Amino acid sequence: MIIVKLQGGLGNQLFQYATARALAHYHDTSVAFDARTLQADHSQTAFTPRRYELDQAGIVSRQPPMLEQIAYGMKTVAAHHLVARSLRRLRGAVMYSERSPAYDPALPDITTPRSYLKGFFQSEKYFHSIRDILLQEIDFPIPADPYIRAIATTPSISLHVRRGDYVTNPAARTFHGLCAPDYYRRAMEYAQAKLGTARVFVFSDDIAWAKANLGGPLPLTFIERTEPASAAADLYLMSRCHHHIIANSSFSWWGAWLNPSPDKLVIAPDRWFANDQVHKQTKDLIPASWIRLA
């Protein structure tokens, strides 16, 4: 069994699941989740509170058996560190912690059919080999949404503006940074030069800011609702667009990746993290066929 520690929102959880699923396929075993971080109280920390969101993508939460929980330190027992180490050694189990955001090609050979993964695994290189499986397994319920027809029948581009805790949480803003309006304008100009006429559908957790600050050569439709949509509904709509302009966000990364079209144009910001040290290790984050716009 491959157990993966879940952390972050839906986009990050998809990265973690996809990597664990690819390793499970490689080792001919199953996947389970360590969701303790999602269940913890982060009200007094710099972490943005999250919950289990993979159920929105049709992925049912799977809890590891008790023996695995003890072996990987998920359950405390008497002298638990010694017991856990002994169990892992007896069972040939491995604990793998991601060392950096860079892709680790040795991951399949480092792990065994009994492994615990901790990391974000933000590269399609970890799971590109099972792309067809993931496109079948990641199954969003089709929302009854007034924008579906327009997206399907119009040459459409999803544009995602990620703000939220990138604005309100000082630690998140310092680490991630924000895409400026100029990035979106230049991305639309690039898309127009490549595609000609298209309509841009704008998704954002701050649609008022997007309406006040975005402009460019292509017509914009802002995704607005009287009631907040689920993350899955927006991700589904993004994936149904023909092309994509994404933010430095795992959420819109997946909106573009889940579009199965081989002819899609995807424009991504060249700088994914404001933190210089982390940014230098992101060369594997953007698929080779996507455009990185400085």
C-alpha positions in Angstrom: 0.0 0.0 0.0 1.2 3.5 -0.9 0.2 6.0 1.8 0.4 9.7 1.0 0.2 12.7 3.4 -2.5 15.1 2.1 -1.9 18.8 2.5 -3.1 22.0 0.8 -6.2 22.5 -1.2 -7.8 20.5 -4.0 -5.0 21.2 -6.5 -2.3 20.1 -4.2 -4.3 17.1 -3.1 -4.6 16.1 -6.7 -0.8 16.3 -7.1 -0.3 14.1 -4.1 -3.0 11.6 -5.1 -1.7 11.4 -8.7 1.9 10.7 -7.6 0.8 8.0 -5.1 -1.5 6.5 -7.7 1.3 6.2 -10.2 3.6 4.6 -7.7 0.8 2.2 -6.7 0.3 1.3 -10.3 4.1 0.8 -10.6 4.3 -1.4 -7.5 0.9 -3.1 -8.2 -0.7 -2.1 -5.0 -3.3 0.4 -3.6 -3.4 4.0 -2.2 -4.5 5.3 1.1 -4.3 8.7 2.7 -2.9 10.3 5.8 -5.3 13.2 6.3 -4.2 14.4 9.8 -2.9 17.7 8.5 -6.3 18.5 7.0 -8.0 17.7 10.3 -5.6 19.7 12.5 -6.5 23.1 14.0 -4.4 25.7 12.2 -6.2 28.7 13.7 -3.0 29.7 15.6 -0.6 29.1 12.7 0.4 30.6 9.4 -1.2 27.7 7.5 -4.4 28.2 5.6 -7.1 25.8 7.0 -8.0 23.0 4.5 -10.2 20.0 4.4 -10.4 16.8 2.4 -11.4 17.8 -1.1 -10.7 14.8 -3.3 -14.2 13.6 -2.8 -15.3 16.4 -5.1 -13.1 14.7 -7.8 -14.7 11.3 -7.3 -11.9 10.0 -5.1 -13.1 8.4 -1.9 -11.0 8.8 1.2 -9.1 5.6 2.2 -7.7 5.2 5.7 -4.7 3.0 6.1 -5.0 -0.2 8.2 -4.0 0.2 11.9 -0.7 -1.7 11.4 0.4 0.8 8.7 -0.7 3.7 10.8 1.6 2.5 13.6 4.5 1.8 11.3 4.4 5.3 9.9 3.9 7.1 13.2 0.3 8.0 12.4 -0.8 6.3 15.7 1.0 6.6 19.0 1.7 3.4 21.0 4.0 2.7 23.9 7.6 3.3 22.8 6.1 4.2 19.4 9.3 5.3 17.6 11.0 2.0 18.3 7.9 0.0 17.4 7.4 2.0 14.2 11.0 1.5 13.1 10.8 -2.2 13.8 7.6 -2.6 11.9 8.9 -0.8 8.9 12.1 -2.9 8.9 10.2 -6.2 9.2 7.7 -5.2 6.4 10.3 -3.7 4.0 8.5 -0.3 4.3 9.9 3.0 3.3 9.2 6.6 4.4 9.9 9.1 1.6 10.0 12.9 2.3 10.3 15.2 -0.7 13.6 17.1 -0.5 12.9 19.9 -2.9 10.2 21.0 -5.5 12.4 19.5 -8.3 11.3 16.2 -9.8 13.0 13.2 -8.4 13.3 10.5 -11.1 14.5 7.9 -8.5 11.2 7.9 -6.6 9.8 4.6 -8.1 13.1 2.8 -7.2 13.5 4.3 -3.8 10.0 3.2 -2.8 8.5 -0.3 -2.3 4.9 -1.6 -2.3 4.8 -0.5 1.3 5.7 3.2 1.3 4.7 6.5 2.9 5.0 9.7 0.9 5.3 13.3 2.3 5.6 16.2 -0.2 3.8 18.2 -2.8 5.1 16.4 -6.0 4.3 19.3 -8.3 5.4 17.8 -11.6 3.4 15.7 -14.2 6.6 13.7 -14.6 5.6 11.7 -11.5 2.3 10.6 -13.1 2.4 11.2 -16.8 2.7 7.5 -17.4 -0.8 6.9 -16.1 -2.4 10.0 -17.6 -5.2 8.0 -19.2 -6.0 6.3 -15.9 -6.2 9.6 -14.1 -8.4 11.2 -16.7 -10.8 8.4 -16.1 -10.6 8.3 -12.3 -10.8 12.1 -11.7 -14.5 12.4 -12.2 -16.2 15.7 -11.3 -20.0 15.8 -11.2 -21.2 17.8 -14.1 -22.7 21.0 -12.6 -25.9 22.5 -13.8 -24.1 25.7 -14.8 -25.2 28.4 -17.2 -21.6 28.9 -18.5 -21.2 25.3 -19.8 -22.8 25.9 -23.1 -21.0 29.1 -23.9 -17.6 27.5 -23.0 -18.3 24.4 -25.2 -19.6 26.3 -28.2 -17.2 29.3 -28.2 -13.5 29.3 -28.8 -12.8 29.6 -25.1 -9.9 30.4 -22.8 -10.0 29.9 -19.1 -8.1 32.6 -17.1 -7.5 32.1 -13.4 -6.8 34.9 -10.9 -5.6 33.4 -7.6 -5.8 35.8 -4.7 -7.4 34.6 -1.4 -4.7 33.7 1.2 -2.0 35.0 -1.3 -3.3 38.4 -0.2 -4.7 37.9 3.3 -2.0 35.6 4.7 1.4 37.5 4.9 3.4 34.2 5.0 1.6 32.9 1.9 2.0 36.1 0.0 5.8 36.3 0.7 6.2 32.6 -0.3 3.9 32.5 -3.4 3.5 36.1 -4.7 0.8 37.3 -7.0 0.4 37.5 -10.8 0.1 41.1 -11.9 -2.5 42.5 -14.3 0.3 43.0 -16.9 0.9 39.2 -17.0 -2.7 38.6 -17.9 -2.8 41.3 -20.5 0.4 39.9 -22.2 -1.0 36.4 -22.0 -4.1 37.5 -23.7 -2.1 39.2 -26.4 0.0 36.1 -26.9 -3.2 34.0 -27.1 -4.8 36.3 -29.6 -1.7 36.2 -31.8 -1.8 32.4 -31.8 -5.5 31.7 -31.8 -7.2 34.7 -33.3 -10.7 35.3 -31.9 -11.6 33.7 -28.6 -13.6 34.5 -25.5 -11.8 34.6 -22.1 -13.7 33.1 -19.1 -12.4 34.6 -15.9 -12.3 32.4 -12.8 -11.2 34.0 -9.5 -11.7 33.8 -5.7 -11.8 37.7 -5.9 -14.0 38.4 -9.0 -14.5 42.0 -8.0 -10.7 42.6 -8.1 -10.5 40.8 -11.5 -13.3 43.0 -13.0 -11.6 46.1 -11.7 -8.1 45.2 -12.9 -8.2 43.0 -15.9 -8.2 44.2 -19.5 -6.8 43.1 -22.8 -7.5 42.5 -26.5 -10.0 39.6 -26.0 -13.6 39.8 -24.7 -14.0 38.7 -21.1 -16.8 36.8 -19.4 -16.5 36.8 -15.6 -17.7 33.7 -13.9 -20.1 35.1 -11.3 -22.7 33.3 -9.3 -25.3 34.3 -6.7 -24.0 31.5 -4.5 -20.4 30.3 -4.2 -19.6 27.3 -6.4 -17.7 24.4 -5.2 -14.0 24.2 -6.2 -14.9 21.1 -8.2 -17.5 23.0 -10.3 -14.9 25.7 -11.3 -12.2 23.1 -11.9 -14.6 21.2 -14.2 -15.5 24.4 -16.1 -11.8 25.3 -16.5 -11.0 21.9 -17.9 -13.8 22.2 -20.5 -12.3 25.4 -21.9 -10.3 24.9 -25.1 -7.2 26.9 -23.9 -5.9 28.2 -20.6 -4.1 31.2 -19.0 -3.2 30.0 -15.5 -2.1 31.6 -12.3 0.8 30.5 -10.1 -1.7 28.1 -8.6 -2.0 24.3 -8.5 -5.8 24.8 -8.9 -5.6 26.3 -12.4 -2.6 24.0 -13.2 -5.1 21.1 -12.9 -7.8 23.0 -14.8 -5.4 23.0 -17.7 -3.9 19.6 -17.3 -7.3 17.9 -17.2 -8.2 19.3 -20.6 -7.5 16.2 -22.8 -7.0 18.1 -26.0 -3.6 17.7 -27.6 -4.1 21.1 -29.4 -4.6 23.2 -26.3 -2.6 26.3 -25.6 -1.6 26.8 -22.0 0.1 29.9 -20.8 1.7 29.9 -17.3 3.7 32.5 -15.4 7.4 31.9 -15.6 7.8 32.7 -11.9 5.7 30.3 -9.8 7.1 31.3 -6.3 8.2 34.6 -5.0 10.7 32.8 -2.8 13.9 32.8 -4.9 15.3 29.5 -3.6 12.1 27.6 -4.2 11.6 29.3 -7.6 15.0 28.0 -8.9 13.8 24.4 -8.4 10.6 24.6 -10.4 11.8 23.7 -13.9 9.8 20.5 -13.9 6.6 22.1 -12.7 5.3 23.4 -16.0 4.9 20.7 -18.7 7.2 21.1 -21.7 4.3 21.8 -24.2 3.0 24.8 -22.1 4.2 28.4 -22.6 6.1 30.1 -19.7 5.5 33.8 -19.9 8.0 36.0 -18.0 
